[in-house]
Amino acid sequence: YDAVLAALDRAIELDPTRAYAHALRGYALRQLRQTYDASLAESKAARMSGTHDLKKLFPPVSPVVPEAFGAAPLANAATMARPAPQPAAPRPWSERSGAERAAIRARFATRSVPLMTFLLMGINIAVYLVCLVFSNFDFMNTSDIVNRHSNNPLYVYGIQLGTTFINNGVQIGQTVIPGSPLQWYRVFTAMFLHESIIHIGVNMLSLYFVGVITEQLFGRWRFLAIYLLAGIAGGVAQALIVPDGAALGASGAIFGIFGALGVFFLLYRRALGPAANALLGQWFFWLVLNLVFSFSGDIAVYDHIGGLIAGLALGALLIPGTVSRRR
């Protein structure tokens, strides 16, 4: 294993971003009982690959068997520690079914692909296309909030809305806060509605640039949880502070993803080395710039702020690795 570590150090020096090399290095360190260094290597491999399943590629670490020093009585042999039973070895590749092989190949082929980011983008775009049909293909006012194509304007709690599709999904503050007919589902559905081609274009571009790296750092399911919970938190904040307003769009959820990314840079600043200050500086610059734009124009600013705060908290709770690894 010492020879393996020397070879792996050379391989990592040539390609520092190769997650498998870090995972294999962690396995070799565990065989040598260097638990702390092994944890660091495994944590780095998990961050680069976006998954903690790399350990499954290696056989279990052999347990420590205490050695008997001196002449021990044979009667005490039964009381000596015995190695733990080893789990059954995985079946050889040749014995696996075609479906199992295909599933394994698909899992490894997509392990570095931000599937959840692309899935969320696809859902938002699909919903926008439906809204586009209902708005008579008005690209600049898909939500038809001014009700251009209707002779009978529709008012909900004093807010003029347009198409029935938008009316059933847009977030309206007075339908969310207590004391009115509660329609909590609007906090969720409004995250996937956009009012114009510019609105969805800016949001999907932001989701792509921020979501790809955040999903790879946190993993798919943590990323999805941060996106949805931050979007809901931003919608609730907007409804409570501006109960007479209507809001729609994925901005709150995207701000949550952006907040989680900043928490990762902050908590892993030592592991990132000299690049940490530059990453945090760029993150803070874009945060201030987006908040300034949020306060200009007809934008649901409290949705953005609520999503950002939720993303910061969720990022700290769901960040990959244990507390000891973060330290």
C-alpha positions as a Markdown table, in Angstrom:
| # | Residue | x | y | z |
|---|---|---|---|---|
| 1 | Tyr | 0.0 | 0.0 | 0.0 |
| 2 | Asp | 3.0 | 2.3 | 0.4 |
| 3 | Ala | 3.9 | 1.7 | -3.2 |
| 4 | Val | 0.2 | 2.3 | -4.2 |
| 5 | Leu | 0.2 | 5.7 | -2.4 |
| 6 | Ala | 3.4 | 6.7 | -4.1 |
| 7 | Ala | 1.9 | 5.9 | -7.5 |
| 8 | Leu | -1.3 | 7.7 | -6.6 |
| 9 | Asp | 0.5 | 10.8 | -5.5 |
| 10 | Arg | 2.1 | 11.0 | -8.9 |
| 11 | Ala | -1.2 | 10.4 | -10.7 |
| 12 | Ile | -2.9 | 13.1 | -8.6 |
| 13 | Glu | -0.1 | 15.5 | -9.4 |
| 14 | Leu | -0.7 | 15.0 | -13.1 |
| 15 | Asp | -4.5 | 15.2 | -12.8 |
| 16 | Pro | -5.7 | 16.7 | -9.5 |
| 17 | Thr | -9.3 | 16.6 | -10.5 |
| 18 | Arg | -9.6 | 12.8 | -10.9 |
| 19 | Ala | -12.0 | 11.8 | -8.2 |
| 20 | Tyr | -11.3 | 8.1 | -8.5 |
| 21 | Ala | -7.6 | 8.6 | -7.7 |
| 22 | His | -8.5 | 10.4 | -4.5 |
| 23 | Ala | -11.0 | 7.7 | -3.6 |
| 24 | Leu | -8.4 | 4.9 | -4.2 |
| 25 | Arg | -5.9 | 6.9 | -2.1 |
| 26 | Gly | -8.4 | 7.0 | 0.8 |
| 27 | Tyr | -8.9 | 3.3 | 0.6 |
| 28 | Ala | -5.1 | 2.7 | 0.7 |
| 29 | Leu | -4.8 | 5.0 | 3.7 |
| 30 | Arg | -7.5 | 3.1 | 5.5 |
| 31 | Gln | -5.6 | -0.1 | 5.0 |
| 32 | Leu | -2.6 | 1.6 | 6.6 |
| 33 | Arg | -4.8 | 2.7 | 9.5 |
| 34 | Gln | -4.4 | 6.4 | 8.7 |
| 35 | Thr | -8.0 | 7.2 | 9.3 |
| 36 | Tyr | -7.8 | 11.0 | 9.3 |
| 37 | Asp | -5.9 | 11.3 | 6.0 |
| 38 | Ala | -8.2 | 8.7 | 4.5 |
| 39 | Ser | -11.3 | 10.8 | 5.5 |
| 40 | Leu | -9.7 | 13.9 | 3.8 |
| 41 | Ala | -9.0 | 12.0 | 0.6 |
| 42 | Glu | -12.5 | 10.4 | 0.5 |
| 43 | Ser | -14.2 | 13.8 | 1.2 |
| 44 | Lys | -12.2 | 15.4 | -1.7 |
| 45 | Ala | -13.3 | 12.5 | -4.0 |
| 46 | Ala | -16.9 | 13.0 | -3.0 |
| 47 | Arg | -16.8 | 16.7 | -3.7 |
| 48 | Met | -15.3 | 16.2 | -7.1 |
| 49 | Ser | -17.6 | 13.4 | -8.2 |
| 50 | Gly | -20.8 | 14.7 | -6.5 |
| 51 | Thr | -21.4 | 11.3 | -4.9 |
| 52 | His | -20.4 | 9.3 | -1.9 |
| 53 | Asp | -20.8 | 5.9 | -3.7 |
| 54 | Leu | -17.1 | 5.6 | -4.7 |
| 55 | Lys | -16.4 | 3.6 | -1.6 |
| 56 | Lys | -18.6 | 0.8 | -3.0 |
| 57 | Leu | -16.0 | 0.3 | -5.7 |
| 58 | Phe | -13.5 | -1.2 | -3.3 |
| 59 | Pro | -13.5 | -4.3 | -1.1 |
| 60 | Pro | -14.1 | -3.8 | 2.7 |
| 61 | Val | -11.1 | -2.7 | 4.7 |
| 62 | Ser | -9.6 | -5.7 | 6.6 |
| 63 | Pro | -10.2 | -5.5 | 10.4 |
| 64 | Val | -7.4 | -5.2 | 12.9 |
| 65 | Val | -6.7 | -8.5 | 14.6 |
| 66 | Pro | -4.8 | -8.1 | 17.9 |
| 67 | Glu | -1.6 | -10.1 | 18.1 |
| 68 | Ala | -0.8 | -12.3 | 21.1 |
| 69 | Phe | 2.6 | -11.4 | 22.7 |
| 70 | Gly | 4.5 | -14.1 | 24.6 |
| 71 | Ala | 3.3 | -17.6 | 25.4 |
| 72 | Ala | -0.5 | -17.3 | 25.8 |
| 73 | Pro | -2.4 | -20.3 | 27.2 |
| 74 | Leu | -4.4 | -22.2 | 24.7 |
| 75 | Ala | -7.5 | -21.7 | 26.8 |
| 76 | Asn | -7.4 | -18.0 | 26.1 |
| 77 | Ala | -7.4 | -18.5 | 22.3 |
| 78 | Ala | -11.2 | -18.6 | 22.3 |
| 79 | Thr | -11.4 | -15.2 | 23.9 |
| 80 | Met | -9.1 | -13.5 | 21.4 |
| 81 | Ala | -10.7 | -11.0 | 19.0 |
| 82 | Arg | -11.7 | -12.5 | 15.8 |
| 83 | Pro | -12.0 | -10.7 | 12.5 |
| 84 | Ala | -15.6 | -9.5 | 11.7 |
| 85 | Pro | -17.4 | -11.7 | 9.1 |
| 86 | Gln | -16.8 | -10.4 | 5.6 |
| 87 | Pro | -19.8 | -9.5 | 3.5 |
| 88 | Ala | -20.4 | -11.6 | 0.4 |
| 89 | Ala | -18.3 | -10.5 | -2.6 |
| 90 | Pro | -20.3 | -8.9 | -5.4 |
| 91 | Arg | -21.2 | -11.2 | -8.3 |
| 92 | Pro | -18.8 | -11.1 | -11.2 |
| 93 | Trp | -19.7 | -9.0 | -14.2 |
| 94 | Ser | -20.2 | -12.1 | -16.4 |
| 95 | Glu | -22.9 | -13.4 | -14.0 |
| 96 | Arg | -25.0 | -10.2 | -14.0 |
| 97 | Ser | -28.1 | -9.8 | -16.1 |
| 98 | Gly | -28.3 | -7.5 | -19.1 |
| 99 | Ala | -30.7 | -5.1 | -17.3 |
| 100 | Glu | -28.3 | -4.9 | -14.3 |
| 101 | Arg | -25.3 | -4.3 | -16.6 |
| 102 | Ala | -27.2 | -1.5 | -18.4 |
| 103 | Ala | -28.2 | 0.1 | -15.1 |
| 104 | Ile | -24.6 | 0.1 | -13.9 |
| 105 | Arg | -23.4 | 1.5 | -17.2 |
| 106 | Ala | -26.0 | 4.2 | -17.1 |
| 107 | Arg | -25.2 | 5.2 | -13.5 |
| 108 | Phe | -21.5 | 5.5 | -14.3 |
| 109 | Ala | -22.1 | 7.3 | -17.6 |
| 110 | Thr | -24.2 | 10.0 | -15.8 |
| 111 | Arg | -22.4 | 10.3 | -12.5 |
| 112 | Ser | -20.9 | 13.6 | -13.6 |
| 113 | Val | -23.9 | 14.9 | -15.5 |
| 114 | Pro | -26.1 | 17.5 | -13.6 |
| 115 | Leu | -29.3 | 15.6 | -14.3 |
| 116 | Met | -31.4 | 17.5 | -11.7 |
| 117 | Thr | -30.4 | 20.9 | -13.1 |
| 118 | Phe | -31.3 | 19.9 | -16.6 |
| 119 | Leu | -34.6 | 18.3 | -15.3 |
| 120 | Leu | -35.6 | 21.5 | -13.5 |
| 121 | Met | -34.8 | 23.6 | -16.6 |
| 122 | Gly | -36.8 | 21.2 | -18.8 |
| 123 | Ile | -39.9 | 21.5 | -16.5 |
| 124 | Asn | -39.7 | 25.3 | -16.4 |
| 125 | Ile | -39.4 | 25.5 | -20.1 |
| 126 | Ala | -42.2 | 23.0 | -20.7 |
| 127 | Val | -44.5 | 25.0 | -18.4 |
| 128 | Tyr | -43.5 | 28.2 | -20.2 |
| 129 | Leu | -44.4 | 26.7 | -23.6 |
| 130 | Val | -47.9 | 25.8 | -22.2 |
| 131 | Cys | -48.3 | 29.4 | -21.0 |
| 132 | Leu | -47.2 | 30.6 | -24.4 |
| 133 | Val | -50.0 | 28.7 | -26.0 |
| 134 | Phe | -52.6 | 30.1 | -23.6 |
| 135 | Ser | -51.3 | 33.7 | -24.1 |
| 136 | Asn | -51.8 | 33.4 | -27.9 |
| 137 | Phe | -48.0 | 33.3 | -28.3 |
| 138 | Asp | -47.3 | 36.6 | -26.7 |
| 139 | Phe | -43.6 | 36.1 | -26.0 |
| 140 | Met | -43.2 | 39.4 | -24.1 |
| 141 | Asn | -46.2 | 38.9 | -21.9 |
| 142 | Thr | -46.8 | 35.2 | -21.6 |
| 143 | Ser | -48.7 | 35.5 | -18.3 |
| 144 | Asp | -51.1 | 38.0 | -20.0 |
| 145 | Ile | -51.3 | 39.9 | -16.7 |
| 146 | Val | -52.9 | 42.9 | -18.4 |
| 147 | Asn | -55.4 | 40.6 | -20.0 |
| 148 | Arg | -54.9 | 41.7 | -23.5 |
| 149 | His | -56.7 | 38.8 | -25.1 |
| 150 | Ser | -59.8 | 38.8 | -22.9 |
| 151 | Asn | -62.9 | 41.0 | -23.0 |
| 152 | Asn | -63.8 | 40.1 | -19.4 |
| 153 | Pro | -60.8 | 40.9 | -17.2 |
| 154 | Leu | -60.4 | 38.4 | -14.3 |
| 155 | Tyr | -59.7 | 39.9 | -10.9 |
| 156 | Val | -58.5 | 37.8 | -7.9 |
| 157 | Tyr | -58.3 | 39.8 | -4.7 |
| 158 | Gly | -58.0 | 43.0 | -6.7 |
| 159 | Ile | -55.2 | 41.7 | -8.9 |
| 160 | Gln | -55.9 | 41.6 | -12.6 |
| 161 | Leu | -54.8 | 38.3 | -14.2 |
| 162 | Gly | -55.1 | 36.9 | -17.6 |
| 163 | Thr | -55.1 | 33.3 | -18.7 |
| 164 | Thr | -56.8 | 30.6 | -16.7 |
| 165 | Phe | -53.6 | 28.6 | -16.6 |
| 166 | Ile | -51.7 | 31.5 | -15.0 |
| 167 | Asn | -54.6 | 32.3 | -12.7 |
| 168 | Asn | -54.6 | 28.8 | -11.2 |
| 169 | Gly | -50.9 | 28.8 | -10.5 |
| 170 | Val | -49.6 | 32.3 | -9.8 |
| 171 | Gln | -48.8 | 33.1 | -6.2 |
| 172 | Ile | -51.2 | 35.7 | -4.7 |
| 173 | Gly | -50.3 | 36.8 | -1.2 |
| 174 | Gln | -53.8 | 36.8 | 0.2 |
| 175 | Thr | -54.4 | 33.1 | -0.8 |
| 176 | Val | -51.4 | 32.0 | 1.3 |
| 177 | Ile | -51.6 | 34.0 | 4.5 |
| 178 | Pro | -54.1 | 32.9 | 7.3 |
| 179 | Gly | -57.5 | 34.6 | 7.4 |
| 180 | Ser | -58.3 | 33.9 | 3.7 |
| 181 | Pro | -59.2 | 30.9 | 1.6 |
| 182 | Leu | -55.8 | 29.1 | 1.8 |
| 183 | Gln | -54.3 | 27.9 | -1.4 |
| 184 | Trp | -50.8 | 26.9 | -0.3 |
| 185 | Tyr | -50.1 | 25.0 | -3.5 |
| 186 | Arg | -49.6 | 28.4 | -5.3 |
| 187 | Val | -46.3 | 28.9 | -3.4 |
| 188 | Phe | -45.0 | 25.7 | -5.2 |
| 189 | Thr | -46.7 | 26.2 | -8.6 |
| 190 | Ala | -45.5 | 29.8 | -9.0 |
| 191 | Met | -41.9 | 28.7 | -9.0 |
| 192 | Phe | -42.4 | 27.2 | -12.5 |
| 193 | Leu | -44.3 | 30.1 | -14.1 |
| 194 | His | -42.7 | 32.9 | -16.0 |
| 195 | Glu | -44.2 | 36.0 | -17.6 |
| 196 | Ser | -42.0 | 36.5 | -20.7 |
| 197 | Ile | -39.3 | 35.1 | -22.8 |
| 198 | Ile | -36.8 | 37.4 | -21.1 |
| 199 | His | -37.9 | 36.3 | -17.6 |
| 200 | Ile | -37.5 | 32.6 | -18.3 |
| 201 | Gly | -34.3 | 33.2 | -20.3 |
| 202 | Val | -32.5 | 35.1 | -17.5 |
| 203 | Asn | -33.7 | 32.6 | -14.9 |
| 204 | Met | -32.8 | 29.5 | -16.8 |
| 205 | Leu | -29.4 | 30.9 | -17.7 |
| 206 | Ser | -28.8 | 31.6 | -14.0 |
| 207 | Leu | -30.0 | 28.2 | -13.0 |
| 208 | Tyr | -27.6 | 26.6 | -15.5 |
| 209 | Phe | -24.5 | 28.5 | -14.4 |
| 210 | Val | -25.2 | 28.2 | -10.7 |
| 211 | Gly | -27.0 | 24.8 | -10.7 |
| 212 | Val | -24.4 | 22.7 | -12.5 |
| 213 | Ile | -21.6 | 23.4 | -10.0 |
| 214 | Thr | -23.8 | 23.3 | -7.0 |
| 215 | Glu | -25.4 | 20.0 | -8.0 |
| 216 | Gln | -21.9 | 18.5 | -8.4 |
| 217 | Leu | -20.8 | 19.7 | -5.0 |
| 218 | Phe | -23.9 | 18.8 | -3.0 |
| 219 | Gly | -25.3 | 15.8 | -5.0 |
| 220 | Arg | -28.5 | 15.5 | -6.9 |
| 221 | Trp | -31.0 | 15.0 | -4.1 |
| 222 | Arg | -29.5 | 17.6 | -1.7 |
| 223 | Phe | -29.5 | 20.0 | -4.7 |
| 224 | Leu | -33.2 | 19.3 | -5.4 |
| 225 | Ala | -34.1 | 19.7 | -1.7 |
| 226 | Ile | -32.3 | 23.1 | -1.5 |
| 227 | Tyr | -34.0 | 24.3 | -4.8 |
| 228 | Leu | -37.6 | 23.4 | -3.7 |
| 229 | Leu | -37.3 | 24.4 | -0.1 |
| 230 | Ala | -35.6 | 27.7 | -0.9 |
| 231 | Gly | -38.2 | 28.5 | -3.5 |
| 232 | Ile | -41.1 | 27.7 | -1.1 |
| 233 | Ala | -39.4 | 29.8 | 1.7 |
| 234 | Gly | -39.0 | 32.8 | -0.7 |
| 235 | Gly | -42.6 | 32.5 | -1.8 |
| 236 | Val | -43.9 | 32.5 | 1.8 |
| 237 | Ala | -41.7 | 35.5 | 2.6 |
| 238 | Gln | -43.1 | 37.4 | -0.4 |
| 239 | Ala | -46.7 | 36.5 | 0.6 |
| 240 | Leu | -46.3 | 37.6 | 4.2 |
| 241 | Ile | -44.6 | 40.9 | 3.5 |
| 242 | Val | -46.6 | 41.8 | 0.4 |
| 243 | Pro | -50.0 | 40.2 | 0.8 |
| 244 | Asp | -51.7 | 42.3 | -1.9 |
| 245 | Gly | -49.2 | 41.4 | -4.6 |
| 246 | Ala | -48.8 | 38.5 | -7.1 |
| 247 | Ala | -45.5 | 36.8 | -7.8 |
| 248 | Leu | -44.2 | 34.1 | -10.1 |
| 249 | Gly | -40.8 | 32.8 | -11.3 |
| 250 | Ala | -37.9 | 30.6 | -10.2 |
| 251 | Ser | -35.8 | 33.4 | -8.9 |
| 252 | Gly | -36.3 | 32.6 | -5.2 |
| 253 | Ala | -35.2 | 29.0 | -5.7 |
| 254 | Ile | -32.2 | 30.1 | -7.8 |
| 255 | Phe | -31.2 | 32.5 | -5.1 |
| 256 | Gly | -31.3 | 29.6 | -2.6 |
| 257 | Ile | -29.0 | 27.6 | -4.8 |
| 258 | Phe | -26.6 | 30.6 | -5.0 |
| 259 | Gly | -26.7 | 30.9 | -1.2 |
| 260 | Ala | -25.8 | 27.2 | -0.7 |
| 261 | Leu | -22.9 | 27.6 | -3.1 |
| 262 | Gly | -21.6 | 30.5 | -1.0 |
| 263 | Val | -21.8 | 28.4 | 2.2 |
| 264 | Phe | -19.8 | 25.7 | 0.5 |
| 265 | Phe | -17.0 | 28.1 | -0.4 |
| 266 | Leu | -17.1 | 29.5 | 3.1 |
| 267 | Leu | -17.0 | 26.2 | 5.0 |
| 268 | Tyr | -14.4 | 24.6 | 2.7 |
| 269 | Arg | -12.2 | 27.7 | 2.4 |
| 270 | Arg | -9.2 | 25.9 | 4.0 |
| 271 | Ala | -9.5 | 22.9 | 1.7 |
| 272 | Leu | -9.8 | 25.2 | -1.3 |
| 273 | Gly | -6.6 | 27.0 | -0.4 |
| 274 | Pro | -5.6 | 30.3 | -2.0 |
| 275 | Ala | -8.6 | 30.1 | -4.5 |
| 276 | Ala | -11.1 | 30.4 | -1.6 |
| 277 | Asn | -10.7 | 34.2 | -1.2 |
| 278 | Ala | -11.2 | 34.7 | -4.9 |
| 279 | Leu | -14.2 | 32.5 | -5.1 |
| 280 | Leu | -15.8 | 34.1 | -2.0 |
| 281 | Gly | -15.1 | 37.6 | -3.4 |
| 282 | Gln | -16.7 | 36.7 | -6.8 |
| 283 | Trp | -19.7 | 35.2 | -5.0 |
| 284 | Phe | -20.2 | 38.3 | -2.9 |
| 285 | Phe | -19.9 | 40.6 | -5.9 |
| 286 | Trp | -22.6 | 38.8 | -7.8 |
| 287 | Leu | -24.7 | 38.6 | -4.7 |
| 288 | Val | -24.7 | 42.3 | -4.2 |
| 289 | Leu | -25.2 | 43.0 | -7.9 |
| 290 | Asn | -28.3 | 40.7 | -8.1 |
| 291 | Leu | -29.7 | 42.2 | -4.9 |
| 292 | Val | -29.3 | 45.7 | -6.3 |
| 293 | Phe | -31.2 | 44.6 | -9.5 |
| 294 | Ser | -33.8 | 43.0 | -7.3 |
| 295 | Phe | -34.7 | 46.4 | -5.7 |
| 296 | Ser | -35.1 | 48.0 | -9.1 |
| 297 | Gly | -38.3 | 47.5 | -11.2 |
| 298 | Asp | -41.3 | 45.3 | -10.6 |
| 299 | Ile | -39.5 | 42.4 | -9.0 |
| 300 | Ala | -40.5 | 40.3 | -6.0 |
| 301 | Val | -37.5 | 41.3 | -3.9 |
| 302 | Tyr | -38.6 | 39.5 | -0.7 |
| 303 | Asp | -38.9 | 36.3 | -2.7 |
| 304 | His | -35.2 | 36.7 | -3.6 |
| 305 | Ile | -34.2 | 37.5 | 0.0 |
| 306 | Gly | -36.2 | 34.7 | 1.5 |
| 307 | Gly | -34.8 | 32.2 | -0.9 |
| 308 | Leu | -31.3 | 33.4 | -0.3 |
| 309 | Ile | -31.6 | 33.1 | 3.5 |
| 310 | Ala | -33.2 | 29.6 | 3.2 |
| 311 | Gly | -30.4 | 28.6 | 0.8 |
| 312 | Leu | -27.7 | 29.7 | 3.2 |
| 313 | Ala | -29.3 | 27.7 | 6.1 |
| 314 | Leu | -30.0 | 24.6 | 4.0 |
| 315 | Gly | -26.5 | 24.7 | 2.5 |
| 316 | Ala | -25.0 | 24.6 | 6.0 |
| 317 | Leu | -27.2 | 21.7 | 7.0 |
| 318 | Leu | -26.9 | 19.6 | 3.8 |
| 319 | Ile | -23.3 | 20.2 | 2.9 |
| 320 | Pro | -21.6 | 16.9 | 2.0 |
| 321 | Gly | -19.3 | 15.3 | 4.6 |
| 322 | Thr | -19.4 | 15.1 | 8.3 |
| 323 | Val | -18.4 | 17.8 | 10.8 |
| 324 | Ser | -15.0 | 16.3 | 11.2 |
| 325 | Arg | -14.4 | 16.3 | 7.5 |
| 326 | Arg | -15.5 | 20.0 | 7.2 |
| 327 | Arg | -13.0 | 20.9 | 9.9 |
